[in-house]
Amino acid sequence: MRSGSGSRPTQITLSRTRDAVASLVKNVMDNGYDTDASTKKEEGMLGRTAGRLGWVLAAIVLISACSGGASTSGGATSTPGASKTDRIGSFNKPIIFAFTPSQDVARITASGAAMASALATATGLAFKVSIPTSYAAQIEAMCAGQADIAAIAPLQMTLLLDKGCGTPILSALRKDDTGALATTYKSQILVRTDSGITDLNGLKGKKFAFVDPISASGYLFPTLLIKNKTGQDPKTFFGSIIFAGGHDKSVLALYRGDVDGAASFIDVRTSAGMPADIMTKTKVIDTAGPIPNDGVAVAKGFPADLQAQVTKALIDYCASDAGKTQCVALFNWNGLQQVTSDFYNPVRDAAKLAGIDVAAEAAKTPAPPPPTPSPSTTP
């Protein structure tokens, strides 16, 4: 029986065995393994060393027996020390969970690690967290076998589907203005309160901040809104455009006066870490949407049995007391629901109407560097 392929109780037992053996190895190397004090006193240095190495080698064999895998099914993620026979989710081949760098990376990393730890406890599988450098880099990571699961934005989801690299399994639920859980959200166009600008036309010729070329609420839907209301493409309507790299960064650029207008989801200004007066220093002049919520996808080839385990564990986590806090901190998720690929068709349709070639926009961003995930989160 191997970690990641057996029953959950067996997986947890094996994990605990690995931990105990690892502790034994350290103790042996530091202090020696003394079953007979008088014998130990009579040993020479060579004898003590040989005895320690014998225990270490035995421990290594036991660890290998516990954590190896006979199945070759699963994702293509490569982890140092993993063999071709290690099954994904095992100690040597943890599931790589990639999170979109849409807001403060430190906060996403912390909440993502908490989520991965909870998933490990619930499923008996091993996980690692990864934060790619951009929206496009995250999709490339999924396509290149550098990520197995991803929490990604709506427009990213359509690109993932078009490339044939994965499929959505869950969509986020968020509370709307009435407090009810909703499957959609909206985008907003912001200006500084003291700018004198009251509508989109007031931004003509100005400097504007979008979020990312493949962000639905930070680029696609605002672009469609601008085209419909002004009759112009943002590239010609605005004097200059920047891509801030995150919703928080887009709005903060406006707050500092670096740009005259900004796009983001509603309402990133209430996120943790924002300036206390940002709601009074900035104002909304238009909105776009509804937009299907972001969600979670699995890479092509991800084992169906593990997908079922992870899907249930994620839904349960965001519904638990501890999980609710972390899911809100992560991406303002108030819950998760299962979806199919059709859920994101409205995003693809909007891209066509806006004249945006999603693949071409994604190609403008750098390819992902070699993965540098966090330490394993193991059962």
HELIX and SHEET records of a PDB file:
HELIX    1   1 ARG A    8  ASN A   31  1                                  24    
HELIX    2   2 ALA A   37  GLU A   42  1                                   6    
HELIX    3   3 MET A   45  SER A   67  1                                  23    
HELIX    4   4 VAL A  105  THR A  123  1                                  19    
HELIX    5   5 TYR A  135  CYS A  143  1                                   9    
HELIX    6   6 PRO A  154  LYS A  163  1                                  10    
HELIX    7   7 THR A  193  SER A  195  5                                   3    
HELIX    8   8 LEU A  200  LEU A  203  5                                   4    
HELIX    9   9 ALA A  216  LEU A  220  3                                   5    
HELIX   10  10 PHE A  221  THR A  230  1                                  10    
HELIX   11  11 PRO A  234  PHE A  237  1                                   4    
HELIX   12  12 HIS A  247  ARG A  256  1                                  10    
HELIX   13  13 VAL A  268  THR A  270  5                                   3    
HELIX   14  14 ILE A  278  LYS A  281  1                                   4    
HELIX   15  15 ALA A  304  ALA A  319  1                                  16    
HELIX   16  16 ASP A  321  PHE A  331  1                                  11    
HELIX   17  17 SER A  341  TYR A  344  5                                   4    
HELIX   18  18 ASN A  345  ALA A  354  1                                  10    
HELIX   19  19 VAL A  358  ALA A  363  1                                   6    
SHEET    1   A 6 PHE A 127  SER A 130  0                                        
SHEET    2   A 6 ILE A  95  PHE A  99  1                                        
SHEET    3   A 6 ILE A 149  ILE A 152  1                                        
SHEET    4   A 6 GLY A 295  ALA A 299 -1                                        
SHEET    5   A 6 GLY A 166  LYS A 175 -1                                        
SHEET    6   A 6 LEU A 181  ALA A 182 -1                                        
SHEET    1   B 6 PHE A 127  SER A 130  0                                        
SHEET    2   B 6 ILE A  95  PHE A  99  1                                        
SHEET    3   B 6 ILE A 149  ILE A 152  1                                        
SHEET    4   B 6 GLY A 295  ALA A 299 -1                                        
SHEET    5   B 6 GLY A 166  LYS A 175 -1                                        
SHEET    6   B 6 GLY A 335  GLN A 338 -1                                        
SHEET    1   C 5 SER A 240  PHE A 243  0                                        
SHEET    2   C 5 LYS A 207  PHE A 210  1                                        
SHEET    3   C 5 GLY A 261  PHE A 265  1                                        
SHEET    4   C 5 THR A 184  ARG A 192 -1                                        
SHEET    5   C 5 THR A 282  PRO A 292 -1                                        
END                                                                             
